[in-house]
Amino acid sequence: MTEKNKSIRNFPNKRNVPKLRFSEFTDEWEENYISEVISSKSKKYNPETNDVNYPSIELESLSQDSGELLSTFDSKNQKSIKNVFNSGDVLFGKLRPYLKKYYLVDFDGVCSSEIWVLKSSILDSNYLYAFVQSNSFISLTEISSGSKMPRADWNLVSSSSIFYPSNSDERKKIGQIIQLLNSRIHTQKKIIEQLETLIKGVGYKLFNKKIRFKNTDLSEFPSWESKKGNDVFSNISNKNHNSELPILAITQEYGAIPRDLIDFKISVTDKSVESYKIVEKGDFIISLRSFQGGIEYSEYKGICSPAYIILRNKMEVNSYFYKYYFKSEYYIKQLNKKLEGIRDGKMISYAYFSDINLPLPSLNEQTKIANFLYSIQEKIETENQILEKLELQKRFLLANLFV
């Protein structure tokens, strides 16, 4: 065992201690009813009779499974009776508990009656907050009433057992490590948001020529040409395949991607697959939602439904330049101006696409723009991988640091 890992040990065989534990603690954990340790009682606030204006937290104020507060409202503008909370209380959304809406408040205020206000005279706030995120607590809340709008049942939850460290130092350490991870995850999301804002903003300026790159010798690139869509891209409908190519899902999030890679399951028959079109790597696909999210790019060779329009460049271009251009806010705005009045759900035809002007910078400038945007996209992907690891670490600890 390395020095780094000595502080946490496994306890696989003891019933009332967690699988994972800080090594300096060996005592068995206390067991009690949740009702004896945690209270969900709170004072009530009536906006019609109370003149004090508090920040009000509604269900939509809480993000899903992240512990982030998205917004607050003025309590004086609310119509319904609210629960009162104080700084240090833990909030948990009891309506549709599988959404995992929780928050540790650091101010006084009121909240929706669909939100439990949890407090404890035994457990400190950080430990209590970590506990409501744990698998053991979440699984209790999911035993709920109602099918369309399930609600967690406090009577059931409170009559269940809770195991917790008798040593306050151990409780403090558990609360701190989960809070540390929450804070790191929050910071990581902010980093990704800033990078996504950057690529969106810079892309918009590049594509409408608010900013321009220069050549390696600092000379200006030639002025951009403007071509109709059908001058740059052909409509391809090649169905000459033996049905052994991977079926591609056309998504706004991943572009064109083999269905197996994203667990995208739609039943198809051998006969229907025969009519599918071949997509080559570097092709673009017009999908049902292209007027909302742009035109998709394929990094894969495969086949897709004949309902999609496959675009392939008919002149030498940098495919990544158009990959970013077709997904840019600038292009989607141009697309929607041309298609004003088109109804949601109607596929953009090749004729519509062909009638829209496309920019055609020199190949060198296309490459410079594509490489620059790709470098930001690579950074976003790296930061997303870090986020995934942090979230995985948190899930592991929440599953193993509690009984």
N, C-alpha and C positions, 0 to 999 in steps of 0.2 A: 504493500500500500504506500503510495507516495505521500510526501508531506502535505501536498495540496489537498488530498482526500482524507486525511486523518481526522479532520474535525467532524465528519459525518460518517456514521456507521450503519450497517444493516442489522435489523433485529427481526429476522423472518419468523421466529417461532413463538414469540410472546403475543398473547391475544390482545392485551390492552395497552400496547405501545405501538407506535407506527413502524412501518418497514424501514424508514429512513430517519435517522436521529443524530443530533449533535452529540459527539462522543463523550463530552463531559457529564452528560445526564444519563442516569441508569435507573432511576426510580420508576415504578409503574405509574401510569396515568390515573387520574381521578375519573370516576364514572358517576354521572348524575343525569336526571331528566333535564332536557333543554329548558323547560319551564322554570327550573330552579336556578338556572345560570344566566339565561337570556330573557329579557322582557321585550314584548312588542307593544306595550301600552304607551300611549302618548296623549297629550292634551289636544283639544280640538280648537280649530280657528274657524270662525264664521265671518266671511268677508262682508256680510250685510250688517253685522252688529259691531265689528271690531274696526276701529279707525286706523290702527297701525298698519303700515304697508311693509310687508316682509318679502324677501325673495321667495318665489314659489317654484318648487321643482315638480314637474309633471313627468309622466312616463316617457314622453318624447324628449325630455331633457337629458335622459340617461342613455349613453351608447351601449351597444350590446357587447357583453363579455370583455370590457376593457377598463371599467371603472372611471370613465371620463364623463365630465359634466359638459353637455353640449350647449345648454342655455338655461336661463331662469326667466320667470315671468313676475309681474307685479301682483301680489296677492289681492290688492284692492280691486283688480279687474276680473278676478275669478268669481264664479257663481256658486260653486259647491263647497261643502265643509272640507277643511283640510286637517291633516295631522301636523302637529308642531314638532320640530326637531331642534336640537341644540348642537353646537360644535362638539365633535367627537362621537356623535351618533353614527350608526351605520344604516344606510337605506338599502332596501331590497324590493324590487318590483314583484309583487305577488301575482299580477295578471300575466299570463303566459310566462311562467318562470323559466322555461327553457331558453328564453332570450338572455338570461343571466344579466339583468340590469342591477348593478350595485354601485354604491358610492359611499365614501367616508367623508362626511361633511366637516368643513372647518369654519363654519359660520352658523348663526342661528337663522331659522326660517320656517317655512311650512312646505308641505308636499301633498300630493294626491293621496286620497284614501286608498288607492290601489298600490300604495307603497308602504311596506312595513318600516317603522322606525325602531331599530334594534339597539339595545344598550345592555350593559352588564356591570354589576358591582364587583364581579370576580375577575372577569377577563378585561384586559386593557383594550383600547380601541383598535390598535393595529392587529392584535391577535384575533379579535372578533371579526374584523374585516377580512382577514385571511381565511378564517373558518367559513364564512358565508360564500367564499369562492371555491371551497373544497368540494371534492366529489361527494363526500359523505353528506354535506348539507344540501347540495344541489339535487342529489338523488331523492332526498326527502321532499323537497319542494315540488318535484315533478310527479309525485303521487297526488294528483289534484283532481278536482271536480270540474265538470264541463268539458265538452269535446272541442267546440269551435273556439271558445275563449276560456281555456282552463285557468283556474286560480289555485294557487298553493293554499293549503289548509293549515292554519296555525295550530289548531287543536291537535292535528295529527303530528305536525313537526314538533311541537312543544312537549308532547307525551313520549317522544323518542329519546334515546340515550345520546349523551354527548360524552366523549372522552377528551380530557384536556390535561396538560402538565400541571402538577401541583406546584412545581417550582416556577415562580414568576419570571426568573431569568430565562428559562427555556421558552416560555410563552413569548417573552420579549424578542428573543432571537428569531423565532419562527415568524412573528409579525414583521420584523425588520427585513428579513430576507425576501418575503413576498412583496413588501412595499418597495424594496429596492428594485426588484424585477419589474413591478408595475411602472415605476418611475423610468426605468431604462427602456421599457417597451413604448411608453408615451413619448420619450425623447426620440426614439428611433422612428416612430410614425411621423413626427414633426420633420425629421430630416428628409424622409421620403416625400412628404407633402411639399416641402420647399423645392426639392429637385423636380417634382412633377409640375409645379408652378413655373419653374425655370424653363423646362423644355417646352411647355405650352406657350409661355410668353415669348421666348426667343424664336421659337418656330413661327409664331404669328408674324413677328417682325421680319424674319428672313424671307418668308413666302410673299409678303406684300412689299418687299424691298425697302423696308424702313432702315435696315442695316445690310451691308454688303461686305463680302470677303474680298480680299485682293489676291492677286497671283503671287507666286513665290518671289518674283522679282519686284513686288510691290506695285506692279502695273494694274490698271483697272481691268476687270473682266468685261467682255462684250456685253452690250445690252441684251436683255432677255427677249427671246422670240415668244410669240403666242401662237399656239396651234390648237385646232379642234381636237377633241378626244379621239376621234377615229383616225386622225392623222398620225397619232402616236401609238395607239393601241388597237389591236384587232380583236374581234369577237371570235373566240375559239370554241368549237364544239366537236372535239375528237372523242369518239366513243369506241375506238378500236383497241379494246383491251380484253383480257381473259378473266376479269373479275377478281384477280389475285392481288391487285394493288390495295393498299389500305384505304378505307373509307374515311374521308376528311369531314370533320365538323367545322362549320364556318361560324366563328364566334367573334364578338366585338372585343373580348378580353385577350384571346390568344391568337387571333387571326385564323388561318386555315391550319388545322392540327388533327393528326390521327385521333379518332374517337377513343381508342384504347388508352391514350395518354391522359385523358381527362375524365375517364369513366363515363363517357357519353353514350348512353344505350338507347338505340331506337331499332326496332326489329325491321329487317329488310329481307325480301325474298331474293333468291338467285336470279329470278326473272327480272325483277325491278332493277337489280344492280347492273344488268346488261346495258341498260339505257343511261348509266351514269357517265359523266364527262371526265376525261383525264385532265388533271391539274399538274402542271410541271412546277418544279421549284422556281420561284421568281414570278409566277403568275399572280394576277390580282383577281379578286372575286367580288362581284356586286351581289350583296345579300338583301334580304327582305328589309333590313333595318339600316341600310347604307345611308339613307338621308338623315339618320340620327347619329350614327357613329362612324361614318366614313366607309371607305372601300378596304376590304381585307387583303392581306398579303400572305402568300404561302411559302414557307421554308421547306415544304415537303412535296414529294411527288405522290400522287394518290388519285382517287376518284371522288366526285361529289355529285349530288343530285342534279339532274338536268334542269331543275328550276333556277339554278344559279347561272349568272353570266360570267364567263371566264375571259379575262383580258390578258393579252400578251403583247409586249412591245414590238413594234414593227420597225423601229430604228434603234440605234445604239443609245441607250440611256443608262443612268445609274438607278437600278431598281430601288435601292434604299432611299434615294431622293424622293421618289414617288410614293414609297411606302409611308414616309413621314408626311408628305404633302397630302395624300388622300385621307389621312387620319387627323389632319390639322383642323383647328377651329376655323381657320381662314377658308379652307376648301369646303368644309361642311356648310359654312355660311353662303358661299357661292352656289353650292349645290341647292340649297333651300331657296335661294332667290330665284333660281331658274325653275324650280319645281313648286313654286308658290301655288297653293291650292291642292297639291297632291294629298291624298288621304292616307292616314296611318295604315300600314299593311300592304300598300301597293308597291310592287317591285319597280325599281328604277330600270327602265329599258336601256338597251344599248344606244337607241336613238337619242334618248335624253342625255346620256353620258356623252355621246358624240358631239352634241350641240354646245357643250360647255368648253370654254377656252381653258387650255392648260399652259402653264409657264414652261418655257424650254430654255433654261440657261445653258451656257456652254458645258460640255461634259466635265471639264475640270472644276467649274464652280459647283455643278451638281454634286460632285464627289466631295468637295470641301464641306458643303452644307450637310451632306449625308454623314460624313465622318464625324463632324462636330456633334450632331444630334445623336448619333450612335454612341458617342463617348458618354453623353449624359444618360442615355438609356442603359448603358452597361453599368454605370454607377447606381442607377435606380435598382437594377436587378441585384447587384451586390448588396445594397442596403436592405432589400426585401429578403434576401437569404439570411442576413443577420437577424432581421425581425422574426423570421420563421424559427430560427434556432432559439431565440429568447422566449418565444411563445411556447415552444416545445419544452424548454426547460421549466417554465412556469407550470405547465400542465403536469409534468412529471413530479414536481415538488408538491403540487396540490393533491396529487393522487397518493403520495407516499409519506408526506410529513404529518398526516392526520390519520386517526383510527377510523 
